[in-house]
Amino acid sequence: MKNAQHLKAYVQMHSDNKMAWYLLGKEYYKNGQYGKANYCFNQAGEVYEAFERSKVPAEMLQQYEEGLLESARERQTARLRKRRVLLALMLMLLLLIPAAVAPGIQQGSAGRAAPAANISAVLPETAEEPQVSPQEPISLDFMAVASDAAAGGGGLAAILKSAKTPSATALLGMKRSGKWLLWKKGLPLEATLAKSGEGRIVYQSYNQAACACQPPGPAELKQQGLVWQKQQEELAVLWSALHAYKNIKGAYPEAVQELVRPFPANVLGGITPLMKEAFAPLRSAARGEAPLLSASPQLSGQEAGTPGQEQTGGGRPAAGPGEKLFFKEHLTIIVDKQSYRLAVTSGNVIVRNYPVGLGGDKTPEGEFFIKDKVVNPNGRDNGEFGSRGMQLSDSNYAIHGTNEPGSIGKDESLGCIRMNRKDVEELFAMVPMGTKVQISQGVLPEELVVPEERFPSDSPRNQTNPHKVYHWLN
């Protein structure tokens, strides 16, 4: 294992050396660590293919490996010598200068002690690997990727090369379904990436099958991942609403309350405390006055949304609101007449996938947009159109609730799209007026993406229309 440790140190310094990756994989393979070996062989790419398929003399491989090991040993010796000198200097300073801050506590930017971060999930597997520098606070970030990308390949390589990767990133895995990625509540924790004090990346897999290891307990990171997912959904709704408002009014709103005006100016059904907090920075990004960072936000405040209150464990990571946005593409509604599904999507990610009732050939195909959003279109919440209705542009069709829940999954409407009550109320809250609606066939998976804990969808005030009796083609 000593050779493997030195080779690992070498590839962390020279990640583009495919031959070094190949030799490290051979060491892991000899020691029975097949998951790690396969990961290294993937990084070796064409070198692995060339050397495994050709008869290269063992002496040549051994000579090359000895050269790499000697280089790694020399670097390790120099690093240890430097650490000893620094340790001696620190001991001298401790003897001469009284401590101003209690040991182990970082000072925050506002002069208060920063909460201690749980770094057990991102520390190296052995003491010989690089450690996260204690001089700099740990910045925990989250990102959702395809589950297979989290185990290596192009997706992980892109994350590793990103200059904006924080000191620690937790990767949540999304299941693939054809061209789609499914955004489900409680996405599994696949891996963590951590920057060492020397700028190296430490990868820790949480997939036992992939890494052939026993990873640290992920409970706290999983809880933080749930909070992150909830934040991202709210930010996605706000981001889409800002652009919808701009398309309707010709300018971005000056205040978040402009998005929830009474009917018929109700772009959104409601706003959350987090959306209020993130409104200003996201509007600045939409206007081009500030950069919009991809990946994930790190927002201050309690999970309930109270601004300015930080948490130390299991809560949302502390930073400025709206700094990073995962769903950069605006929300879109897709209706699949073949699978009887209605999906809310952002790019190739399905955020929701509901069952719906349709009208067969009477349900039109094509591209529309949400023209009208109304609460209790029949004047009550249990009429034939249910508690919510969203009319499609240039038509007399709508997406609405129903008082015939048995018709969901069937062709019993006169062309409208029927939804269960909880589903249509959540959809009403998530998609702004002006959202694009595409109706076609054979484009969505049948697998439902409907969480038990719904997006906040309380009955909004002043979004009924007492002056009109709706006669959609139910």
Kinemage of the C-alpha trace (Angstrom):
@kinemage 1
@onewidth
@group {chain A} dominant
@subgroup {mainchain}
@vectorlist {calphas} color= white
{ca met a 1} P 0.000 0.000 0.000
{ca lys a 2} L 3.001 2.323 0.409
{ca asn a 3} L 3.464 2.527 -3.361
{ca ala a 4} L -0.242 3.284 -3.782
{ca gln a 5} L -0.017 6.185 -1.310
{ca his a 6} L 2.954 7.725 -3.117
{ca leu a 7} L 1.328 7.258 -6.511
{ca lys a 8} L -1.880 8.807 -5.175
{ca ala a 9} L 0.062 11.829 -3.972
{ca tyr a 10} L 1.660 12.063 -7.401
{ca val a 11} L -1.598 12.000 -9.391
{ca gln a 12} L -3.083 14.614 -7.074
{ca met a 13} L -0.250 16.905 -8.112
{ca his a 14} L -0.291 15.754 -11.780
{ca ser a 15} L -3.902 14.839 -12.500
{ca asp a 16} L -3.282 14.979 -16.263
{ca asn a 17} L -0.693 12.174 -16.171
{ca lys a 18} L -2.709 9.226 -17.500
{ca met a 19} L 0.203 6.825 -17.066
{ca ala a 20} L 0.320 7.643 -13.349
{ca trp a 21} L -3.418 6.968 -13.083
{ca tyr a 22} L -2.893 3.617 -14.809
{ca leu a 23} L -0.082 2.580 -12.445
{ca leu a 24} L -2.111 3.643 -9.403
{ca gly a 25} L -5.001 1.528 -10.680
{ca lys a 26} L -2.671 -1.465 -10.982
{ca glu a 27} L -1.598 -0.999 -7.355
{ca tyr a 28} L -5.214 -0.841 -6.163
{ca tyr a 29} L -6.052 -3.903 -8.241
{ca lys a 30} L -3.180 -5.896 -6.706
{ca asn a 31} L -4.513 -5.004 -3.225
{ca gly a 32} L -8.064 -6.103 -4.070
{ca gln a 33} L -9.534 -2.566 -4.167
{ca tyr a 34} L -11.315 -3.082 -7.466
{ca gly a 35} L -13.677 -0.117 -7.242
{ca lys a 36} L -10.789 2.320 -6.799
{ca ala a 37} L -8.826 0.497 -9.487
{ca asn a 38} L -11.646 0.915 -12.001
{ca tyr a 39} L -11.909 4.611 -11.186
{ca cys a 40} L -8.171 5.046 -11.870
{ca phe a 41} L -8.399 3.045 -15.087
{ca asn a 42} L -11.224 5.341 -16.237
{ca gln a 43} L -8.985 8.346 -15.596
{ca ala a 44} L -6.167 6.637 -17.522
{ca gly a 45} L -8.385 6.414 -20.601
{ca glu a 46} L -6.466 5.481 -23.735
{ca val a 47} L -3.340 4.584 -21.748
{ca tyr a 48} L -5.269 1.784 -20.036
{ca glu a 49} L -6.586 0.549 -23.376
{ca ala a 50} L -3.149 0.629 -24.987
{ca phe a 51} L -1.256 -1.109 -22.187
{ca glu a 52} L -3.878 -3.745 -21.447
{ca arg a 53} L -4.192 -4.772 -25.078
{ca ser a 54} L -0.476 -4.735 -25.928
{ca lys a 55} L 2.397 -6.793 -24.556
{ca val a 56} L 4.486 -4.147 -22.820
{ca pro a 57} L 7.529 -5.559 -21.002
{ca ala a 58} L 7.023 -5.618 -17.234
{ca glu a 59} L 10.501 -4.131 -16.792
{ca met a 60} L 9.451 -1.012 -18.681
{ca leu a 61} L 6.392 -0.497 -16.485
{ca gln a 62} L 8.437 -1.093 -13.348
{ca gln a 63} L 11.113 1.390 -14.443
{ca tyr a 64} L 8.525 4.078 -15.161
{ca glu a 65} L 6.758 3.415 -11.864
{ca glu a 66} L 10.012 3.646 -9.905
{ca gly a 67} L 10.664 7.040 -11.472
{ca leu a 68} L 7.232 8.321 -10.420
{ca leu a 69} L 7.628 6.891 -6.934
{ca glu a 70} L 11.036 8.497 -6.487
{ca ser a 71} L 9.606 11.860 -7.553
{ca ala a 72} L 6.692 11.450 -5.125
{ca arg a 73} L 9.022 10.470 -2.281
{ca glu a 74} L 11.221 13.503 -2.868
{ca arg a 75} L 8.187 15.789 -2.771
{ca gln a 76} L 6.939 14.078 0.399
{ca thr a 77} L 10.324 14.486 2.092
{ca ala a 78} L 10.490 18.168 1.176
{ca arg a 79} L 6.932 18.707 2.385
{ca leu a 80} L 7.618 16.994 5.716
{ca arg a 81} L 10.749 19.068 6.201
{ca lys a 82} L 8.773 22.240 5.544
{ca arg a 83} L 6.036 21.165 7.965
{ca arg a 84} L 8.567 20.504 10.713
{ca val a 85} L 9.995 24.007 10.321
{ca leu a 86} L 6.514 25.563 10.388
{ca leu a 87} L 5.577 23.495 13.439
{ca ala a 88} L 8.671 24.671 15.278
{ca leu a 89} L 7.853 28.304 14.457
{ca met a 90} L 4.260 27.873 15.626
{ca leu a 91} L 5.403 26.377 18.923
{ca met a 92} L 7.711 29.333 19.471
{ca leu a 93} L 4.876 31.766 18.750
{ca leu a 94} L 2.548 29.960 21.150
{ca leu a 95} L 5.111 30.330 23.902
{ca leu a 96} L 5.542 34.058 23.249
{ca ile a 97} L 2.026 35.255 22.329
{ca pro a 98} L -1.129 34.684 24.468
{ca ala a 99} L -4.079 33.185 22.617
{ca ala a 100} L -6.687 35.742 21.504
{ca val a 101} L -9.267 33.196 20.397
{ca ala a 102} L -10.230 29.893 21.960
{ca pro a 103} L -8.579 26.950 20.189
{ca gly a 104} L -10.535 25.412 17.317
{ca ile a 105} L -12.863 28.411 16.783
{ca gln a 106} L -12.753 30.427 13.548
{ca gln a 107} L -13.612 34.108 13.654
{ca gly a 108} L -16.469 35.015 11.312
{ca ser a 109} L -16.451 38.079 9.058
{ca ala a 110} L -18.776 39.959 11.408
{ca gly a 111} L -16.543 39.362 14.414
{ca arg a 112} L -18.538 36.458 15.818
{ca ala a 113} L -17.294 32.893 16.068
{ca ala a 114} L -18.099 30.913 12.924
{ca pro a 115} L -19.864 27.600 13.515
{ca ala a 116} L -17.657 24.543 13.443
{ca ala a 117} L -18.113 22.558 10.237
{ca asn a 118} L -18.465 18.821 10.219
{ca ile a 119} L -15.632 17.766 7.924
{ca ser a 120} L -15.587 14.065 8.725
{ca ala a 121} L -17.340 13.294 5.464
{ca val a 122} L -14.711 14.975 3.330
{ca leu a 123} L -11.486 14.124 5.149
{ca pro a 124} L -9.038 11.776 3.425
{ca glu a 125} L -9.198 8.057 4.160
{ca thr a 126} L -5.699 7.900 5.688
{ca ala a 127} L -3.473 10.233 7.652
{ca glu a 128} L -0.963 10.310 4.763
{ca glu a 129} L -3.404 12.028 2.432
{ca pro a 130} L -3.722 15.835 2.321
{ca gln a 131} L -5.809 17.437 5.047
{ca val a 132} L -8.145 20.415 4.801
{ca ser a 133} L -6.174 23.400 5.974
{ca pro a 134} L -7.250 24.506 9.475
{ca gln a 135} L -6.366 28.098 8.575
{ca glu a 136} L -9.343 28.564 6.265
{ca pro a 137} L -13.049 27.961 7.071
{ca ile a 138} L -14.819 25.168 5.217
{ca ser a 139} L -17.360 26.207 2.581
{ca leu a 140} L -19.914 23.446 2.061
{ca asp a 141} L -21.723 23.417 -1.249
{ca phe a 142} L -24.119 21.026 -2.945
{ca met a 143} L -24.601 19.976 -6.536
{ca ala a 144} L -26.934 17.485 -8.227
{ca val a 145} L -25.555 15.374 -11.057
{ca ala a 146} L -26.465 12.150 -12.818
{ca ser a 147} L -25.685 9.264 -10.489
{ca asp a 148} L -23.293 7.686 -12.984
{ca ala a 149} L -21.414 10.984 -13.400
{ca ala a 150} L -20.826 11.182 -9.641
{ca ala a 151} L -18.829 7.948 -9.856
{ca gly a 152} L -16.408 9.452 -12.384
{ca gly a 153} L -16.369 10.396 -16.031
{ca gly a 154} L -16.988 13.714 -17.736
{ca gly a 155} L -19.435 15.140 -15.208
{ca leu a 156} L -17.062 14.694 -12.292
{ca ala a 157} L -14.113 15.912 -14.338
{ca ala a 158} L -15.951 19.163 -15.052
{ca ile a 159} L -16.581 19.689 -11.339
{ca leu a 160} L -12.942 18.999 -10.487
{ca lys a 161} L -11.738 21.512 -13.078
{ca ser a 162} L -14.108 24.254 -11.919
{ca ala a 163} L -12.244 27.202 -10.461
{ca lys a 164} L -15.299 28.021 -8.350
{ca thr a 165} L -15.418 24.677 -6.559
{ca pro a 166} L -15.636 25.504 -2.833
{ca ser a 167} L -13.551 23.806 -0.202
{ca ala a 168} L -16.165 21.039 0.067
{ca thr a 169} L -18.884 19.943 -2.372
{ca ala a 170} L -21.463 17.218 -1.751
{ca leu a 171} L -22.739 15.502 -4.901
{ca leu a 172} L -26.365 14.326 -4.962
{ca gly a 173} L -27.293 11.749 -7.590
{ca met a 174} L -30.246 11.991 -9.987
{ca lys a 175} L -31.609 8.887 -11.702
{ca arg a 176} L -31.581 8.806 -15.491
{ca ser a 177} L -34.724 8.018 -17.469
{ca gly a 178} L -33.978 8.271 -21.166
{ca lys a 179} L -32.837 11.819 -21.858
{ca trp a 180} L -34.240 13.017 -18.532
{ca leu a 181} L -32.796 13.323 -15.034
{ca leu a 182} L -35.318 12.865 -12.209
{ca trp a 183} L -35.261 15.410 -9.384
{ca lys a 184} L -36.752 13.498 -6.467
{ca lys a 185} L -36.926 14.520 -2.837
{ca gly a 186} L -34.059 13.052 -0.832
{ca leu a 187} L -31.614 12.587 -3.692
{ca pro a 188} L -28.968 10.078 -2.527
{ca leu a 189} L -25.578 11.368 -1.441
{ca glu a 190} L -23.140 9.938 -3.984
{ca ala a 191} L -19.809 11.535 -3.101
{ca thr a 192} L -17.996 14.523 -1.645
{ca leu a 193} L -15.149 16.555 -3.080
{ca ala a 194} L -12.875 18.516 -0.756
{ca lys a 195} L -10.000 20.869 -1.434
{ca ser a 196} L -6.950 20.259 0.683
{ca gly a 197} L -4.814 23.052 2.082
{ca glu a 198} L -2.527 22.690 -0.948
{ca gly a 199} L -5.356 23.018 -3.443
{ca arg a 200} L -5.681 19.309 -4.188
{ca ile a 201} L -9.032 17.568 -4.521
{ca val a 202} L -9.955 14.710 -2.179
{ca tyr a 203} L -12.748 12.469 -3.499
{ca gln a 204} L -14.874 10.412 -1.080
{ca ser a 205} L -17.466 8.062 -2.535
{ca tyr a 206} L -20.615 7.270 -0.547
{ca asn a 207} L -21.634 4.519 -2.944
{ca gln a 208} L -20.376 1.320 -1.347
{ca ala a 209} L -20.789 -0.641 -4.564
{ca ala a 210} L -18.695 1.860 -6.525
{ca cys a 211} L -15.898 2.430 -4.038
{ca ala a 212} L -15.760 -0.997 -2.355
{ca cys a 213} L -15.381 0.843 0.946
{ca gln a 214} L -17.232 1.755 4.112
{ca pro a 215} L -17.841 5.529 3.818
{ca pro a 216} L -18.404 7.806 6.829
{ca gly a 217} L -21.929 8.295 8.156
{ca pro a 218} L -23.803 10.606 5.745
{ca ala a 219} L -26.815 11.474 7.945
{ca glu a 220} L -25.990 15.165 8.471
{ca leu a 221} L -25.072 15.750 4.835
{ca lys a 222} L -28.297 14.068 3.721
{ca gln a 223} L -30.315 16.410 5.936
{ca gln a 224} L -28.509 19.425 4.526
{ca gly a 225} L -29.157 18.042 1.037
{ca leu a 226} L -32.904 18.013 1.720
{ca val a 227} L -32.760 21.659 2.756
{ca trp a 228} L -30.703 22.500 -0.344
{ca gln a 229} L -33.266 20.845 -2.631
{ca lys a 230} L -36.086 22.817 -1.035
{ca gln a 231} L -34.121 26.048 -1.507
{ca gln a 232} L -33.421 25.270 -5.143
{ca glu a 233} L -37.086 24.703 -5.966
{ca glu a 234} L -38.054 28.052 -4.453
{ca leu a 235} L -35.234 29.827 -6.297
{ca ala a 236} L -36.237 28.157 -9.568
{ca val a 237} L -39.795 29.447 -9.184
{ca leu a 238} L -38.581 32.968 -8.395
{ca trp a 239} L -36.074 32.968 -11.281
{ca ser a 240} L -38.771 31.886 -13.750
{ca ala a 241} L -41.249 34.419 -12.352
{ca leu a 242} L -38.803 37.305 -12.823
{ca his a 243} L -38.441 36.517 -16.509
{ca ala a 244} L -42.160 35.875 -16.949
{ca tyr a 245} L -42.910 39.293 -15.443
{ca lys a 246} L -40.361 40.877 -17.799
{ca asn a 247} L -42.019 39.241 -20.819
{ca ile a 248} L -45.451 40.482 -19.722
{ca lys a 249} L -44.585 43.981 -18.455
{ca gly a 250} L -41.437 44.785 -20.415
{ca ala a 251} L -39.332 45.329 -17.273
{ca tyr a 252} L -38.361 43.415 -14.166
{ca pro a 253} L -40.395 44.023 -10.987
{ca glu a 254} L -39.063 46.538 -8.481
{ca ala a 255} L -40.434 44.621 -5.502
{ca val a 256} L -41.247 40.971 -4.931
{ca gln a 257} L -44.852 41.885 -4.025
{ca glu a 258} L -45.455 42.819 -7.674
{ca leu a 259} L -45.369 39.107 -8.502
{ca val a 260} L -48.392 38.318 -6.307
{ca arg a 261} L -50.833 41.072 -7.140
{ca pro a 262} L -54.571 40.340 -7.218
{ca phe a 263} L -56.114 38.574 -10.211
{ca pro a 264} L -55.549 39.011 -13.151
{ca ala a 265} L -52.023 40.365 -12.445
{ca asn a 266} L -51.063 37.358 -10.307
{ca val a 267} L -47.846 36.155 -11.923
{ca leu a 268} L -47.323 33.829 -8.950
{ca gly a 269} L -49.682 32.201 -6.494
{ca gly a 270} L -47.515 33.134 -3.529
{ca ile a 271} L -43.984 33.846 -2.282
{ca thr a 272} L -41.931 32.268 0.486
{ca pro a 273} L -39.592 33.955 2.997
{ca leu a 274} L -36.618 32.607 1.067
{ca met a 275} L -37.936 34.092 -2.181
{ca lys a 276} L -38.247 37.473 -0.468
{ca glu a 277} L -34.664 37.171 0.731
{ca ala a 278} L -33.305 36.135 -2.672
{ca phe a 279} L -35.349 38.605 -4.748
{ca ala a 280} L -32.821 41.457 -4.912
{ca pro a 281} L -29.727 39.416 -5.883
{ca leu a 282} L -31.623 37.329 -8.439
{ca arg a 283} L -33.188 40.425 -9.983
{ca ser a 284} L -29.713 41.981 -10.235
{ca ala a 285} L -28.501 38.842 -11.983
{ca ala a 286} L -31.490 38.882 -14.343
{ca arg a 287} L -30.751 42.502 -15.214
{ca gly a 288} L -27.122 41.670 -15.914
{ca glu a 289} L -25.938 43.832 -13.020
{ca ala a 290} L -24.368 40.884 -11.177
{ca pro a 291} L -23.142 37.449 -12.251
{ca leu a 292} L -25.407 34.433 -11.910
{ca leu a 293} L -23.330 31.590 -10.525
{ca ser a 294} L -24.228 28.030 -11.412
{ca ala a 295} L -24.378 25.066 -8.989
{ca ser a 296} L -25.973 25.707 -5.610
{ca pro a 297} L -26.964 28.559 -3.268
{ca gln a 298} L -25.705 28.929 0.257
{ca leu a 299} L -28.346 30.986 1.994
{ca ser a 300} L -28.549 32.473 5.442
{ca gly a 301} L -31.469 32.009 7.787
{ca gln a 302} L -33.379 29.154 9.381
{ca glu a 303} L -35.031 26.492 7.243
{ca ala a 304} L -38.322 28.228 7.961
{ca gly a 305} L -36.927 31.270 6.170
{ca thr a 306} L -36.120 33.793 8.893
{ca pro a 307} L -33.363 35.993 7.436
{ca gly a 308} L -30.113 36.458 9.270
{ca gln a 309} L -30.228 33.538 11.694
{ca glu a 310} L -27.479 31.006 11.130
{ca gln a 311} L -27.546 27.340 12.025
{ca thr a 312} L -24.650 25.151 12.966
{ca gly a 313} L -25.920 21.668 12.204
{ca gly a 314} L -28.323 20.191 9.677
{ca gly a 315} L -29.572 23.624 8.567
{ca arg a 316} L -28.908 25.590 5.457
{ca pro a 317} L -25.275 26.562 4.760
{ca ala a 318} L -24.523 30.171 5.646
{ca ala a 319} L -23.782 32.738 2.913
{ca gly a 320} L -25.537 35.411 0.884
{ca pro a 321} L -28.950 34.680 -0.712
{ca gly a 322} L -29.159 33.887 -4.387
{ca glu a 323} L -25.427 33.482 -4.837
{ca lys a 324} L -25.792 30.299 -6.838
{ca leu a 325} L -28.654 28.814 -8.806
{ca phe a 326} L -28.984 25.198 -9.909
{ca phe a 327} L -32.034 25.537 -12.192
{ca lys a 328} L -30.835 28.243 -14.551
{ca glu a 329} L -33.265 27.317 -17.355
{ca his a 330} L -36.810 28.582 -16.891
{ca leu a 331} L -39.524 26.179 -15.805
{ca thr a 332} L -41.566 24.614 -18.595
{ca ile a 333} L -44.691 22.439 -18.588
{ca ile a 334} L -44.710 19.346 -20.808
{ca val a 335} L -47.842 17.224 -21.280
{ca asp a 336} L -47.483 13.699 -22.688
{ca lys a 337} L -50.749 12.316 -24.090
{ca gln a 338} L -49.287 8.838 -24.396
{ca ser a 339} L -48.168 8.398 -20.792
{ca tyr a 340} L -50.880 10.659 -19.238
{ca arg a 341} L -48.224 12.742 -17.531
{ca leu a 342} L -47.658 16.448 -16.951
{ca ala a 343} L -44.100 17.413 -16.060
{ca val a 344} L -42.485 20.584 -14.776
{ca thr a 345} L -39.019 20.688 -16.289
{ca ser a 346} L -35.881 22.807 -16.307
{ca gly a 347} L -33.660 21.822 -19.192
{ca asn a 348} L -33.351 18.037 -19.068
{ca val a 349} L -34.314 17.774 -15.386
{ca ile a 350} L -37.859 16.728 -14.448
{ca val a 351} L -38.740 18.624 -11.275
{ca arg a 352} L -42.280 17.170 -11.073
{ca asn a 353} L -44.112 14.486 -13.062
{ca tyr a 354} L -47.841 14.251 -12.299
{ca pro a 355} L -50.588 11.896 -13.511
{ca val a 356} L -53.300 13.668 -15.517
{ca gly a 357} L -56.600 13.025 -17.223
{ca leu a 358} L -56.969 14.007 -20.886
{ca gly a 359} L -59.442 14.039 -23.777
{ca gly a 360} L -57.721 11.839 -26.331
{ca asp a 361} L -57.794 13.468 -29.766
{ca lys a 362} L -59.794 16.357 -28.284
{ca thr a 363} L -56.735 17.484 -26.321
{ca pro a 364} L -54.781 19.682 -28.752
{ca glu a 365} L -51.080 19.206 -29.426
{ca gly a 366} L -48.659 22.070 -29.890
{ca glu a 367} L -47.097 24.908 -27.941
{ca phe a 368} L -49.056 27.225 -25.659
{ca phe a 369} L -48.449 29.363 -22.594
{ca ile a 370} L -50.301 29.994 -19.335
{ca lys a 371} L -52.555 32.964 -20.067
{ca asp a 372} L -54.715 33.069 -16.958
{ca lys a 373} L -54.337 31.732 -13.398
{ca val a 374} L -57.426 31.653 -11.226
{ca val a 375} L -58.366 30.225 -7.831
{ca asn a 376} L -61.751 28.423 -7.582
{ca pro a 377} L -62.768 28.911 -11.231
{ca asn a 378} L -66.295 27.663 -10.412
{ca gly a 379} L -66.610 30.062 -7.488
{ca arg a 380} L -65.927 27.234 -5.038
{ca asp a 381} L -63.134 24.721 -4.555
{ca asn a 382} L -65.158 21.592 -5.336
{ca gly a 383} L -66.670 22.461 -8.715
{ca glu a 384} L -66.025 20.654 -11.985
{ca phe a 385} L -62.772 22.612 -12.460
{ca gly a 386} L -61.580 22.060 -8.921
{ca ser a 387} L -59.717 24.603 -6.808
{ca arg a 388} L -57.274 25.907 -9.443
{ca gly a 389} L -57.343 26.639 -13.152
{ca met a 390} L -54.707 27.782 -15.647
{ca gln a 391} L -56.012 28.684 -19.096
{ca leu a 392} L -53.921 27.953 -22.193
{ca ser a 393} L -53.263 30.724 -24.681
{ca asp a 394} L -55.418 31.101 -27.804
{ca ser a 395} L -57.759 28.315 -26.759
{ca asn a 396} L -60.666 27.375 -24.546
{ca tyr a 397} L -58.626 24.650 -22.867
{ca ala a 398} L -57.115 24.736 -19.407
{ca ile a 399} L -55.110 22.803 -16.879
{ca his a 400} L -57.422 22.493 -13.886
{ca gly a 401} L -58.578 20.349 -11.002
{ca thr a 402} L -61.550 18.026 -11.160
{ca asn a 403} L -64.407 16.674 -9.084
{ca glu a 404} L -63.997 13.344 -10.894
{ca pro a 405} L -60.671 11.986 -9.586
{ca gly a 406} L -61.401 8.604 -11.207
{ca ser a 407} L -60.867 10.207 -14.619
{ca ile a 408} L -57.140 10.745 -13.974
{ca gly a 409} L -55.164 8.518 -16.334
{ca lys a 410} L -58.071 8.275 -18.781
{ca asp a 411} L -59.461 10.132 -21.807
{ca glu a 412} L -62.728 11.411 -20.341
{ca ser a 413} L -62.392 15.209 -20.668
{ca leu a 414} L -63.542 17.331 -23.601
{ca gly a 415} L -59.914 18.336 -24.194
{ca cys a 416} L -58.776 19.962 -20.954
{ca ile a 417} L -56.027 18.560 -18.737
{ca arg a 418} L -57.369 17.328 -15.403
{ca met a 419} L -55.255 16.996 -12.261
{ca asn a 420} L -55.691 15.778 -8.705
{ca arg a 421} L -56.301 18.523 -6.175
{ca lys a 422} L -52.912 18.516 -4.418
{ca asp a 423} L -51.134 18.291 -7.758
{ca val a 424} L -52.908 21.209 -9.431
{ca glu a 425} L -52.527 23.383 -6.324
{ca glu a 426} L -48.798 22.712 -6.246
{ca leu a 427} L -48.487 23.338 -9.988
{ca phe a 428} L -50.393 26.630 -9.607
{ca ala a 429} L -47.886 27.712 -6.940
{ca met a 430} L -44.782 26.655 -8.870
{ca val a 431} L -45.313 27.902 -12.431
{ca pro a 432} L -45.731 31.625 -13.143
{ca met a 433} L -48.137 33.131 -15.614
{ca gly a 434} L -46.589 33.022 -19.060
{ca thr a 435} L -45.005 29.584 -18.535
{ca lys a 436} L -44.597 27.676 -21.802
{ca val a 437} L -46.744 24.547 -22.208
{ca gln a 438} L -45.845 21.853 -24.741
{ca ile a 439} L -48.379 19.093 -25.506
{ca ser a 440} L -47.180 16.074 -27.486
{ca gln a 441} L -46.812 12.304 -27.262
{ca gly a 442} L -44.119 9.868 -26.155
{ca val a 443} L -41.752 12.378 -24.534
{ca leu a 444} L -42.070 11.772 -20.777
{ca pro a 445} L -41.320 8.767 -18.579
{ca glu a 446} L -44.185 7.157 -16.687
{ca glu a 447} L -42.292 7.285 -13.369
{ca leu a 448} L -43.951 9.810 -11.077
{ca val a 449} L -41.963 12.616 -9.469
{ca val a 450} L -44.376 13.798 -6.765
{ca pro a 451} L -42.980 14.445 -3.260
{ca glu a 452} L -44.966 13.887 -0.098
{ca glu a 453} L -43.947 17.321 1.188
{ca arg a 454} L -45.299 19.725 -1.414
{ca phe a 455} L -44.102 23.106 -2.573
{ca pro a 456} L -45.781 25.810 -0.421
{ca ser a 457} L -49.230 26.211 -1.979
{ca asp a 458} L -51.561 27.860 0.516
{ca ser a 459} L -54.730 29.309 -0.959
{ca pro a 460} L -53.675 32.756 -2.248
{ca arg a 461} L -55.870 35.733 -1.473
{ca asn a 462} L -57.355 37.977 -4.184
{ca gln a 463} L -56.682 35.477 -6.982
{ca thr a 464} L -60.283 34.501 -7.661
{ca asn a 465} L -62.340 36.011 -10.498
{ca pro a 466} L -65.868 36.703 -9.274
{ca his a 467} L -66.727 38.547 -12.502
{ca lys a 468} L -66.471 35.565 -14.846
{ca val a 469} L -68.076 32.151 -15.201
{ca tyr a 470} L -65.587 29.805 -16.874
{ca his a 471} L -66.744 27.450 -19.606
{ca trp a 472} L -63.598 25.591 -20.480
{ca leu a 473} L -63.915 22.416 -22.549
{ca asn a 474} L -63.812 20.223 -19.474
